[in-house]
Amino acid sequence: MEDARADIAERVRNIITGQLAVEITRVVDDASIIDDLGADSLEMVQIVMLIEDEFGIAIPDQPAEEFLTVKDAIDFVVAAQS
């Protein structure tokens, strides 16, 4: 399970890094995607869509709105993959 979580975390971080053009070292679990990494609402929608495509999952609007930190996004994907 830990290996699967690490793989998911790496893939989610890569999506965020690519979308926001930030250094991977800034994309840590407790980083706020909006406040710390500078995402706007459109970029958040794009991140959610990229995560959906990458993992073959659907993310309803309510949980997507609760992706405040990088960890929130990772935790959702881990739960969806379980």
PyMOL Python script that loads the backbone (N, CA, C, O; Angstrom):
from pymol import cmd

cmd.read_pdbstr("""\
ATOM      1  N   MET A   1       0.823  -1.199   0.000  1.00  0.00           N
ATOM      2  CA  MET A   1       0.000   0.000   0.000  1.00  0.00           C
ATOM      3  C   MET A   1       0.865   1.260   0.000  1.00  0.00           C
ATOM      4  O   MET A   1       0.544   2.243  -0.669  1.00  0.00           O
ATOM      5  N   GLU A   2       1.962   1.222   0.754  1.00  0.00           N
ATOM      6  CA  GLU A   2       2.843   2.384   0.832  1.00  0.00           C
ATOM      7  C   GLU A   2       3.487   2.685  -0.516  1.00  0.00           C
ATOM      8  O   GLU A   2       3.643   3.850  -0.882  1.00  0.00           O
ATOM      9  N   ASP A   3       3.868   1.630  -1.268  1.00  0.00           N
ATOM     10  CA  ASP A   3       4.432   1.835  -2.600  1.00  0.00           C
ATOM     11  C   ASP A   3       3.404   2.442  -3.536  1.00  0.00           C
ATOM     12  O   ASP A   3       3.728   3.319  -4.336  1.00  0.00           O
ATOM     13  N   ALA A   4       2.160   1.977  -3.439  1.00  0.00           N
ATOM     14  CA  ALA A   4       1.091   2.517  -4.288  1.00  0.00           C
ATOM     15  C   ALA A   4       0.859   3.987  -3.961  1.00  0.00           C
ATOM     16  O   ALA A   4       0.696   4.805  -4.866  1.00  0.00           O
ATOM     17  N   ARG A   5       0.843   4.325  -2.678  1.00  0.00           N
ATOM     18  CA  ARG A   5       0.648   5.723  -2.278  1.00  0.00           C
ATOM     19  C   ARG A   5       1.797   6.591  -2.786  1.00  0.00           C
ATOM     20  O   ARG A   5       1.570   7.701  -3.267  1.00  0.00           O
ATOM     21  N   ALA A   6       3.016   6.097  -2.682  1.00  0.00           N
ATOM     22  CA  ALA A   6       4.176   6.858  -3.149  1.00  0.00           C
ATOM     23  C   ALA A   6       4.091   7.096  -4.654  1.00  0.00           C
ATOM     24  O   ALA A   6       4.426   8.180  -5.131  1.00  0.00           O
ATOM     25  N   ASP A   7       3.645   6.089  -5.404  1.00  0.00           N
ATOM     26  CA  ASP A   7       3.484   6.232  -6.850  1.00  0.00           C
ATOM     27  C   ASP A   7       2.411   7.272  -7.173  1.00  0.00           C
ATOM     28  O   ASP A   7       2.608   8.133  -8.030  1.00  0.00           O
ATOM     29  N   ILE A   8       1.280   7.184  -6.483  1.00  0.00           N
ATOM     30  CA  ILE A   8       0.200   8.147  -6.697  1.00  0.00           C
ATOM     31  C   ILE A   8       0.678   9.553  -6.351  1.00  0.00           C
ATOM     32  O   ILE A   8       0.428  10.498  -7.100  1.00  0.00           O
ATOM     33  N   ALA A   9       1.360   9.691  -5.227  1.00  0.00           N
ATOM     34  CA  ALA A   9       1.854  10.999  -4.794  1.00  0.00           C
ATOM     35  C   ALA A   9       2.791  11.598  -5.835  1.00  0.00           C
ATOM     36  O   ALA A   9       2.695  12.784  -6.151  1.00  0.00           O
ATOM     37  N   GLU A  10       3.686  10.792  -6.361  1.00  0.00           N
ATOM     38  CA  GLU A  10       4.627  11.283  -7.374  1.00  0.00           C
ATOM     39  C   GLU A  10       3.885  11.741  -8.626  1.00  0.00           C
ATOM     40  O   GLU A  10       4.199  12.791  -9.186  1.00  0.00           O
ATOM     41  N   ARG A  11       2.915  10.966  -9.058  1.00  0.00           N
ATOM     42  CA  ARG A  11       2.162  11.313 -10.267  1.00  0.00           C
ATOM     43  C   ARG A  11       1.328  12.575 -10.066  1.00  0.00           C
ATOM     44  O   ARG A  11       1.256  13.418 -10.961  1.00  0.00           O
ATOM     45  N   VAL A  12       0.695  12.713  -8.897  1.00  0.00           N
ATOM     46  CA  VAL A  12      -0.087  13.923  -8.604  1.00  0.00           C
ATOM     47  C   VAL A  12       0.842  15.135  -8.545  1.00  0.00           C
ATOM     48  O   VAL A  12       0.523  16.188  -9.097  1.00  0.00           O
ATOM     49  N   ARG A  13       1.980  14.990  -7.884  1.00  0.00           N
ATOM     50  CA  ARG A  13       2.938  16.107  -7.807  1.00  0.00           C
ATOM     51  C   ARG A  13       3.431  16.510  -9.198  1.00  0.00           C
ATOM     52  O   ARG A  13       3.589  17.698  -9.481  1.00  0.00           O
ATOM     53  N   ASN A  14       3.670  15.537 -10.055  1.00  0.00           N
ATOM     54  CA  ASN A  14       4.113  15.847 -11.415  1.00  0.00           C
ATOM     55  C   ASN A  14       3.041  16.606 -12.188  1.00  0.00           C
ATOM     56  O   ASN A  14       3.359  17.519 -12.950  1.00  0.00           O
ATOM     57  N   ILE A  15       1.779  16.240 -12.000  1.00  0.00           N
ATOM     58  CA  ILE A  15       0.679  16.953 -12.655  1.00  0.00           C
ATOM     59  C   ILE A  15       0.649  18.404 -12.182  1.00  0.00           C
ATOM     60  O   ILE A  15       0.562  19.328 -12.991  1.00  0.00           O
ATOM     61  N   ILE A  16       0.721  18.594 -10.873  1.00  0.00           N
ATOM     62  CA  ILE A  16       0.669  19.950 -10.320  1.00  0.00           C
ATOM     63  C   ILE A  16       1.871  20.762 -10.784  1.00  0.00           C
ATOM     64  O   ILE A  16       1.728  21.921 -11.174  1.00  0.00           O
ATOM     65  N   THR A  17       3.043  20.164 -10.743  1.00  0.00           N
ATOM     66  CA  THR A  17       4.260  20.844 -11.183  1.00  0.00           C
ATOM     67  C   THR A  17       4.153  21.267 -12.644  1.00  0.00           C
ATOM     68  O   THR A  17       4.487  22.399 -12.995  1.00  0.00           O
ATOM     69  N   GLY A  18       3.691  20.362 -13.487  1.00  0.00           N
ATOM     70  CA  GLY A  18       3.561  20.672 -14.907  1.00  0.00           C
ATOM     71  C   GLY A  18       2.529  21.743 -15.186  1.00  0.00           C
ATOM     72  O   GLY A  18       2.748  22.611 -16.031  1.00  0.00           O
ATOM     73  N   GLN A  19       1.414  21.693 -14.490  1.00  0.00           N
ATOM     74  CA  GLN A  19       0.336  22.651 -14.728  1.00  0.00           C
ATOM     75  C   GLN A  19       0.692  24.048 -14.225  1.00  0.00           C
ATOM     76  O   GLN A  19       0.354  25.045 -14.864  1.00  0.00           O
ATOM     77  N   LEU A  20       1.364  24.122 -13.096  1.00  0.00           N
ATOM     78  CA  LEU A  20       1.640  25.420 -12.475  1.00  0.00           C
ATOM     79  C   LEU A  20       3.051  25.934 -12.738  1.00  0.00           C
ATOM     80  O   LEU A  20       3.387  27.052 -12.347  1.00  0.00           O
ATOM     81  N   ALA A  21       3.868  25.133 -13.388  1.00  0.00           N
ATOM     82  CA  ALA A  21       5.254  25.512 -13.686  1.00  0.00           C
ATOM     83  C   ALA A  21       5.992  25.975 -12.420  1.00  0.00           C
ATOM     84  O   ALA A  21       6.630  27.028 -12.400  1.00  0.00           O
ATOM     85  N   VAL A  22       5.883  25.157 -11.371  1.00  0.00           N
ATOM     86  CA  VAL A  22       6.601  25.431 -10.124  1.00  0.00           C
ATOM     87  C   VAL A  22       7.640  24.339  -9.907  1.00  0.00           C
ATOM     88  O   VAL A  22       7.556  23.255 -10.485  1.00  0.00           O
ATOM     89  N   GLU A  23       8.609  24.644  -9.072  1.00  0.00           N
ATOM     90  CA  GLU A  23       9.633  23.660  -8.738  1.00  0.00           C
ATOM     91  C   GLU A  23       9.007  22.503  -7.970  1.00  0.00           C
ATOM     92  O   GLU A  23       8.169  22.719  -7.094  1.00  0.00           O
ATOM     93  N   ILE A  24       9.405  21.285  -8.290  1.00  0.00           N
ATOM     94  CA  ILE A  24       8.868  20.098  -7.628  1.00  0.00           C
ATOM     95  C   ILE A  24       9.120  20.154  -6.121  1.00  0.00           C
ATOM     96  O   ILE A  24       8.341  19.599  -5.347  1.00  0.00           O
ATOM     97  N   THR A  25      10.187  20.809  -5.702  1.00  0.00           N
ATOM     98  CA  THR A  25      10.500  20.901  -4.274  1.00  0.00           C
ATOM     99  C   THR A  25       9.472  21.725  -3.505  1.00  0.00           C
ATOM    100  O   THR A  25       9.382  21.612  -2.282  1.00  0.00           O
ATOM    101  N   ARG A  26       8.700  22.547  -4.201  1.00  0.00           N
ATOM    102  CA  ARG A  26       7.642  23.344  -3.552  1.00  0.00           C
ATOM    103  C   ARG A  26       6.349  22.554  -3.396  1.00  0.00           C
ATOM    104  O   ARG A  26       5.483  22.934  -2.608  1.00  0.00           O
ATOM    105  N   VAL A  27       6.209  21.456  -4.144  1.00  0.00           N
ATOM    106  CA  VAL A  27       4.960  20.690  -4.162  1.00  0.00           C
ATOM    107  C   VAL A  27       5.028  19.615  -3.075  1.00  0.00           C
ATOM    108  O   VAL A  27       5.181  18.426  -3.353  1.00  0.00           O
ATOM    109  N   VAL A  28       4.910  20.077  -1.835  1.00  0.00           N
ATOM    110  CA  VAL A  28       4.957  19.197  -0.664  1.00  0.00           C
ATOM    111  C   VAL A  28       3.537  18.976  -0.146  1.00  0.00           C
ATOM    112  O   VAL A  28       2.616  19.715  -0.495  1.00  0.00           O
ATOM    113  N   ASP A  29       3.373  17.951   0.689  1.00  0.00           N
ATOM    114  CA  ASP A  29       2.038  17.567   1.161  1.00  0.00           C
ATOM    115  C   ASP A  29       1.222  18.718   1.725  1.00  0.00           C
ATOM    116  O   ASP A  29       0.040  18.849   1.405  1.00  0.00           O
ATOM    117  N   ASP A  30       1.830  19.552   2.555  1.00  0.00           N
ATOM    118  CA  ASP A  30       1.049  20.594   3.218  1.00  0.00           C
ATOM    119  C   ASP A  30       0.987  21.908   2.446  1.00  0.00           C
ATOM    120  O   ASP A  30       0.473  22.901   2.963  1.00  0.00           O
ATOM    121  N   ALA A  31       1.499  21.931   1.222  1.00  0.00           N
ATOM    122  CA  ALA A  31       1.431  23.143   0.404  1.00  0.00           C
ATOM    123  C   ALA A  31      -0.001  23.377  -0.067  1.00  0.00           C
ATOM    124  O   ALA A  31      -0.648  22.475  -0.600  1.00  0.00           O
ATOM    125  N   SER A  32      -0.484  24.595   0.136  1.00  0.00           N
ATOM    126  CA  SER A  32      -1.790  24.978  -0.394  1.00  0.00           C
ATOM    127  C   SER A  32      -1.642  25.166  -1.902  1.00  0.00           C
ATOM    128  O   SER A  32      -0.779  25.914  -2.362  1.00  0.00           O
ATOM    129  N   ILE A  33      -2.481  24.488  -2.656  1.00  0.00           N
ATOM    130  CA  ILE A  33      -2.372  24.556  -4.115  1.00  0.00           C
ATOM    131  C   ILE A  33      -2.634  25.980  -4.602  1.00  0.00           C
ATOM    132  O   ILE A  33      -2.021  26.428  -5.571  1.00  0.00           O
ATOM    133  N   ILE A  34      -3.533  26.684  -3.940  1.00  0.00           N
ATOM    134  CA  ILE A  34      -3.851  28.056  -4.346  1.00  0.00           C
ATOM    135  C   ILE A  34      -2.903  29.055  -3.685  1.00  0.00           C
ATOM    136  O   ILE A  34      -2.251  29.836  -4.378  1.00  0.00           O
ATOM    137  N   ASP A  35      -2.820  29.037  -2.365  1.00  0.00           N
ATOM    138  CA  ASP A  35      -2.051  30.060  -1.649  1.00  0.00           C
ATOM    139  C   ASP A  35      -0.542  29.907  -1.799  1.00  0.00           C
ATOM    140  O   ASP A  35       0.158  30.897  -2.013  1.00  0.00           O
ATOM    141  N   ASP A  36      -0.032  28.689  -1.691  1.00  0.00           N
ATOM    142  CA  ASP A  36       1.416  28.482  -1.745  1.00  0.00           C
ATOM    143  C   ASP A  36       1.948  28.293  -3.163  1.00  0.00           C
ATOM    144  O   ASP A  36       3.056  28.725  -3.481  1.00  0.00           O
ATOM    145  N   LEU A  37       1.149  27.644  -4.012  1.00  0.00           N
ATOM    146  CA  LEU A  37       1.636  27.312  -5.355  1.00  0.00           C
ATOM    147  C   LEU A  37       1.068  28.233  -6.432  1.00  0.00           C
ATOM    148  O   LEU A  37       1.492  28.174  -7.586  1.00  0.00           O
ATOM    149  N   GLY A  38       0.113  29.079  -6.062  1.00  0.00           N
ATOM    150  CA  GLY A  38      -0.361  30.121  -6.967  1.00  0.00           C
ATOM    151  C   GLY A  38      -1.397  29.725  -7.996  1.00  0.00           C
ATOM    152  O   GLY A  38      -1.574  30.436  -8.985  1.00  0.00           O
ATOM    153  N   ALA A  39      -2.090  28.614  -7.797  1.00  0.00           N
ATOM    154  CA  ALA A  39      -3.112  28.197  -8.765  1.00  0.00           C
ATOM    155  C   ALA A  39      -4.319  29.123  -8.688  1.00  0.00           C
ATOM    156  O   ALA A  39      -4.712  29.562  -7.607  1.00  0.00           O
ATOM    157  N   ASP A  40      -4.904  29.414  -9.853  1.00  0.00           N
ATOM    158  CA  ASP A  40      -6.180  30.121  -9.868  1.00  0.00           C
ATOM    159  C   ASP A  40      -7.285  29.093 -10.109  1.00  0.00           C
ATOM    160  O   ASP A  40      -7.008  27.900 -10.230  1.00  0.00           O
ATOM    161  N   SER A  41      -8.524  29.550 -10.178  1.00  0.00           N
ATOM    162  CA  SER A  41      -9.646  28.606 -10.282  1.00  0.00           C
ATOM    163  C   SER A  41      -9.598  27.798 -11.576  1.00  0.00           C
ATOM    164  O   SER A  41      -9.935  26.614 -11.568  1.00  0.00           O
ATOM    165  N   LEU A  42      -9.191  28.403 -12.672  1.00  0.00           N
ATOM    166  CA  LEU A  42      -9.096  27.673 -13.936  1.00  0.00           C
ATOM    167  C   LEU A  42      -8.011  26.603 -13.854  1.00  0.00           C
ATOM    168  O   LEU A  42      -8.204  25.479 -14.318  1.00  0.00           O
ATOM    169  N   GLU A  43      -6.884  26.950 -13.271  1.00  0.00           N
ATOM    170  CA  GLU A  43      -5.806  25.967 -13.123  1.00  0.00           C
ATOM    171  C   GLU A  43      -6.229  24.818 -12.214  1.00  0.00           C
ATOM    172  O   GLU A  43      -5.837  23.673 -12.441  1.00  0.00           O
ATOM    173  N   MET A  44      -7.020  25.111 -11.193  1.00  0.00           N
ATOM    174  CA  MET A  44      -7.526  24.040 -10.322  1.00  0.00           C
ATOM    175  C   MET A  44      -8.406  23.079 -11.112  1.00  0.00           C
ATOM    176  O   MET A  44      -8.303  21.863 -10.952  1.00  0.00           O
ATOM    177  N   VAL A  45      -9.271  23.621 -11.965  1.00  0.00           N
ATOM    178  CA  VAL A  45     -10.123  22.769 -12.807  1.00  0.00           C
ATOM    179  C   VAL A  45      -9.252  21.912 -13.710  1.00  0.00           C
ATOM    180  O   VAL A  45      -9.512  20.720 -13.875  1.00  0.00           O
ATOM    181  N   GLN A  46      -8.228  22.503 -14.292  1.00  0.00           N
ATOM    182  CA  GLN A  46      -7.336  21.756 -15.181  1.00  0.00           C
ATOM    183  C   GLN A  46      -6.578  20.670 -14.419  1.00  0.00           C
ATOM    184  O   GLN A  46      -6.400  19.565 -14.932  1.00  0.00           O
ATOM    185  N   ILE A  47      -6.135  20.974 -13.211  1.00  0.00           N
ATOM    186  CA  ILE A  47      -5.442  19.971 -12.393  1.00  0.00           C
ATOM    187  C   ILE A  47      -6.368  18.799 -12.110  1.00  0.00           C
ATOM    188  O   ILE A  47      -5.968  17.642 -12.239  1.00  0.00           O
ATOM    189  N   VAL A  48      -7.611  19.095 -11.724  1.00  0.00           N
ATOM    190  CA  VAL A  48      -8.581  18.033 -11.444  1.00  0.00           C
ATOM    191  C   VAL A  48      -8.803  17.182 -12.687  1.00  0.00           C
ATOM    192  O   VAL A  48      -8.837  15.955 -12.596  1.00  0.00           O
ATOM    193  N   MET A  49      -8.954  17.818 -13.850  1.00  0.00           N
ATOM    194  CA  MET A  49      -9.171  17.062 -15.091  1.00  0.00           C
ATOM    195  C   MET A  49      -7.962  16.194 -15.433  1.00  0.00           C
ATOM    196  O   MET A  49      -8.122  15.058 -15.877  1.00  0.00           O
ATOM    197  N   LEU A  50      -6.772  16.712 -15.232  1.00  0.00           N
ATOM    198  CA  LEU A  50      -5.561  15.932 -15.504  1.00  0.00           C
ATOM    199  C   LEU A  50      -5.445  14.741 -14.555  1.00  0.00           C
ATOM    200  O   LEU A  50      -5.029  13.656 -14.962  1.00  0.00           O
ATOM    201  N   ILE A  51      -5.812  14.945 -13.295  1.00  0.00           N
ATOM    202  CA  ILE A  51      -5.799  13.834 -12.330  1.00  0.00           C
ATOM    203  C   ILE A  51      -6.817  12.781 -12.748  1.00  0.00           C
ATOM    204  O   ILE A  51      -6.526  11.585 -12.705  1.00  0.00           O
ATOM    205  N   GLU A  52      -8.009  13.217 -13.152  1.00  0.00           N
ATOM    206  CA  GLU A  52      -9.029  12.272 -13.613  1.00  0.00           C
ATOM    207  C   GLU A  52      -8.509  11.442 -14.782  1.00  0.00           C
ATOM    208  O   GLU A  52      -8.669  10.222 -14.806  1.00  0.00           O
ATOM    209  N   ASP A  53      -7.890  12.109 -15.746  1.00  0.00           N
ATOM    210  CA  ASP A  53      -7.359  11.408 -16.922  1.00  0.00           C
ATOM    211  C   ASP A  53      -6.223  10.461 -16.552  1.00  0.00           C
ATOM    212  O   ASP A  53      -6.175   9.326 -17.027  1.00  0.00           O
ATOM    213  N   GLU A  54      -5.317  10.925 -15.710  1.00  0.00           N
ATOM    214  CA  GLU A  54      -4.147  10.129 -15.325  1.00  0.00           C
ATOM    215  C   GLU A  54      -4.536   8.844 -14.604  1.00  0.00           C
ATOM    216  O   GLU A  54      -3.933   7.793 -14.821  1.00  0.00           O
ATOM    217  N   PHE A  55      -5.546   8.937 -13.747  1.00  0.00           N
ATOM    218  CA  PHE A  55      -5.898   7.793 -12.905  1.00  0.00           C
ATOM    219  C   PHE A  55      -7.185   7.097 -13.329  1.00  0.00           C
ATOM    220  O   PHE A  55      -7.569   6.098 -12.722  1.00  0.00           O
ATOM    221  N   GLY A  56      -7.857   7.603 -14.358  1.00  0.00           N
ATOM    222  CA  GLY A  56      -9.088   6.978 -14.826  1.00  0.00           C
ATOM    223  C   GLY A  56     -10.199   7.016 -13.794  1.00  0.00           C
ATOM    224  O   GLY A  56     -10.957   6.058 -13.647  1.00  0.00           O
ATOM    225  N   ILE A  57     -10.292   8.132 -13.079  1.00  0.00           N
ATOM    226  CA  ILE A  57     -11.324   8.286 -12.055  1.00  0.00           C
ATOM    227  C   ILE A  57     -12.153   9.526 -12.353  1.00  0.00           C
ATOM    228  O   ILE A  57     -11.737  10.400 -13.114  1.00  0.00           O
ATOM    229  N   ALA A  58     -13.325   9.588 -11.747  1.00  0.00           N
ATOM    230  CA  ALA A  58     -14.164  10.785 -11.821  1.00  0.00           C
ATOM    231  C   ALA A  58     -14.112  11.470 -10.461  1.00  0.00           C
ATOM    232  O   ALA A  58     -14.242  10.826  -9.420  1.00  0.00           O
ATOM    233  N   ILE A  59     -13.920  12.771 -10.487  1.00  0.00           N
ATOM    234  CA  ILE A  59     -13.873  13.536  -9.247  1.00  0.00           C
ATOM    235  C   ILE A  59     -15.054  14.502  -9.257  1.00  0.00           C
ATOM    236  O   ILE A  59     -15.053  15.474 -10.012  1.00  0.00           O
ATOM    237  N   PRO A  60     -16.057  14.243  -8.425  1.00  0.00           N
ATOM    238  CA  PRO A  60     -17.213  15.148  -8.359  1.00  0.00           C
ATOM    239  C   PRO A  60     -16.796  16.553  -7.902  1.00  0.00           C
ATOM    240  O   PRO A  60     -15.739  16.731  -7.296  1.00  0.00           O
ATOM    241  N   ASP A  61     -17.638  17.538  -8.199  1.00  0.00           N
ATOM    242  CA  ASP A  61     -17.307  18.927  -7.867  1.00  0.00           C
ATOM    243  C   ASP A  61     -17.020  19.142  -6.387  1.00  0.00           C
ATOM    244  O   ASP A  61     -16.061  19.830  -6.040  1.00  0.00           O
ATOM    245  N   GLN A  62     -17.835  18.566  -5.512  1.00  0.00           N
ATOM    246  CA  GLN A  62     -17.666  18.804  -4.070  1.00  0.00           C
ATOM    247  C   GLN A  62     -16.283  18.376  -3.573  1.00  0.00           C
ATOM    248  O   GLN A  62     -15.595  19.190  -2.956  1.00  0.00           O
ATOM    249  N   PRO A  63     -15.850  17.145  -3.811  1.00  0.00           N
ATOM    250  CA  PRO A  63     -14.494  16.789  -3.360  1.00  0.00           C
ATOM    251  C   PRO A  63     -13.415  17.632  -4.037  1.00  0.00           C
ATOM    252  O   PRO A  63     -12.407  17.963  -3.413  1.00  0.00           O
ATOM    253  N   ALA A  64     -13.614  17.978  -5.292  1.00  0.00           N
ATOM    254  CA  ALA A  64     -12.617  18.781  -6.002  1.00  0.00           C
ATOM    255  C   ALA A  64     -12.449  20.144  -5.333  1.00  0.00           C
ATOM    256  O   ALA A  64     -11.339  20.671  -5.260  1.00  0.00           O
ATOM    257  N   GLU A  65     -13.545  20.708  -4.850  1.00  0.00           N
ATOM    258  CA  GLU A  65     -13.485  22.001  -4.169  1.00  0.00           C
ATOM    259  C   GLU A  65     -12.756  21.898  -2.836  1.00  0.00           C
ATOM    260  O   GLU A  65     -12.328  22.909  -2.280  1.00  0.00           O
ATOM    261  N   GLU A  66     -12.614  20.685  -2.325  1.00  0.00           N
ATOM    262  CA  GLU A  66     -11.941  20.480  -1.044  1.00  0.00           C
ATOM    263  C   GLU A  66     -10.455  20.157  -1.205  1.00  0.00           C
ATOM    264  O   GLU A  66      -9.780  19.868  -0.216  1.00  0.00           O
ATOM    265  N   PHE A  67      -9.941  20.201  -2.421  1.00  0.00           N
ATOM    266  CA  PHE A  67      -8.510  19.998  -2.657  1.00  0.00           C
ATOM    267  C   PHE A  67      -7.782  21.291  -2.276  1.00  0.00           C
ATOM    268  O   PHE A  67      -7.446  22.099  -3.142  1.00  0.00           O
ATOM    269  N   LEU A  68      -7.548  21.475  -1.001  1.00  0.00           N
ATOM    270  CA  LEU A  68      -6.862  22.677  -0.554  1.00  0.00           C
ATOM    271  C   LEU A  68      -5.351  22.499  -0.606  1.00  0.00           C
ATOM    272  O   LEU A  68      -4.614  23.419  -0.961  1.00  0.00           O
ATOM    273  N   THR A  69      -4.904  21.300  -0.246  1.00  0.00           N
ATOM    274  CA  THR A  69      -3.466  21.034  -0.225  1.00  0.00           C
ATOM    275  C   THR A  69      -3.129  19.901  -1.195  1.00  0.00           C
ATOM    276  O   THR A  69      -4.008  19.198  -1.695  1.00  0.00           O
ATOM    277  N   VAL A  70      -1.857  19.753  -1.436  1.00  0.00           N
ATOM    278  CA  VAL A  70      -1.380  18.653  -2.272  1.00  0.00           C
ATOM    279  C   VAL A  70      -1.810  17.322  -1.653  1.00  0.00           C
ATOM    280  O   VAL A  70      -2.231  16.411  -2.365  1.00  0.00           O
ATOM    281  N   LYS A  71      -1.703  17.214  -0.334  1.00  0.00           N
ATOM    282  CA  LYS A  71      -2.093  15.980   0.365  1.00  0.00           C
ATOM    283  C   LYS A  71      -3.573  15.665   0.157  1.00  0.00           C
ATOM    284  O   LYS A  71      -3.935  14.498   0.007  1.00  0.00           O
ATOM    285  N   ASP A  72      -4.427  16.676   0.144  1.00  0.00           N
ATOM    286  CA  ASP A  72      -5.859  16.443  -0.090  1.00  0.00           C
ATOM    287  C   ASP A  72      -6.079  15.743  -1.432  1.00  0.00           C
ATOM    288  O   ASP A  72      -6.857  14.793  -1.525  1.00  0.00           O
ATOM    289  N   ALA A  73      -5.395  16.215  -2.456  1.00  0.00           N
ATOM    290  CA  ALA A  73      -5.537  15.614  -3.785  1.00  0.00           C
ATOM    291  C   ALA A  73      -5.010  14.180  -3.785  1.00  0.00           C
ATOM    292  O   ALA A  73      -5.647  13.280  -4.331  1.00  0.00           O
ATOM    293  N   ILE A  74      -3.854  13.974  -3.176  1.00  0.00           N
ATOM    294  CA  ILE A  74      -3.265  12.632  -3.108  1.00  0.00           C
ATOM    295  C   ILE A  74      -4.182  11.687  -2.344  1.00  0.00           C
ATOM    296  O   ILE A  74      -4.434  10.567  -2.789  1.00  0.00           O
ATOM    297  N   ASP A  75      -4.682  12.133  -1.194  1.00  0.00           N
ATOM    298  CA  ASP A  75      -5.561  11.288  -0.374  1.00  0.00           C
ATOM    299  C   ASP A  75      -6.817  10.882  -1.133  1.00  0.00           C
ATOM    300  O   ASP A  75      -7.270   9.744  -1.013  1.00  0.00           O
ATOM    301  N   PHE A  76      -7.385  11.797  -1.913  1.00  0.00           N
ATOM    302  CA  PHE A  76      -8.587  11.464  -2.676  1.00  0.00           C
ATOM    303  C   PHE A  76      -8.282  10.365  -3.686  1.00  0.00           C
ATOM    304  O   PHE A  76      -9.042   9.404  -3.810  1.00  0.00           O
ATOM    305  N   VAL A  77      -7.182  10.503  -4.401  1.00  0.00           N
ATOM    306  CA  VAL A  77      -6.832   9.502  -5.418  1.00  0.00           C
ATOM    307  C   VAL A  77      -6.553   8.156  -4.759  1.00  0.00           C
ATOM    308  O   VAL A  77      -6.992   7.120  -5.260  1.00  0.00           O
ATOM    309  N   VAL A  78      -5.833   8.160  -3.648  1.00  0.00           N
ATOM    310  CA  VAL A  78      -5.550   6.909  -2.933  1.00  0.00           C
ATOM    311  C   VAL A  78      -6.858   6.226  -2.552  1.00  0.00           C
ATOM    312  O   VAL A  78      -7.005   5.020  -2.753  1.00  0.00           O
ATOM    313  N   ALA A  79      -7.803   6.976  -2.006  1.00  0.00           N
ATOM    314  CA  ALA A  79      -9.097   6.405  -1.613  1.00  0.00           C
ATOM    315  C   ALA A  79      -9.867   5.896  -2.828  1.00  0.00           C
ATOM    316  O   ALA A  79     -10.502   4.843  -2.761  1.00  0.00           O
ATOM    317  N   ALA A  80      -9.816   6.624  -3.922  1.00  0.00           N
ATOM    318  CA  ALA A  80     -10.537   6.222  -5.134  1.00  0.00           C
ATOM    319  C   ALA A  80      -9.938   4.966  -5.755  1.00  0.00           C
ATOM    320  O   ALA A  80     -10.647   4.204  -6.413  1.00  0.00           O
ATOM    321  N   GLN A  81      -8.653   4.746  -5.556  1.00  0.00           N
ATOM    322  CA  GLN A  81      -7.972   3.586  -6.123  1.00  0.00           C
ATOM    323  C   GLN A  81      -8.097   2.350  -5.228  1.00  0.00           C
ATOM    324  O   GLN A  81      -7.744   1.247  -5.644  1.00  0.00           O
ATOM    325  N   SER A  82      -8.595   2.528  -4.010  1.00  0.00           N
ATOM    326  CA  SER A  82      -8.709   1.410  -3.061  1.00  0.00           C
ATOM    327  C   SER A  82      -9.918   0.559  -3.340  1.00  0.00           C
ATOM    328  O   SER A  82     -10.159  -0.421  -2.635  1.00  0.00           O
TER     329      SER A  82
END
""", "prot")
cmd.dss("prot")
cmd.show_as("cartoon", "prot")
cmd.util.cbc("prot")
cmd.orient("prot")
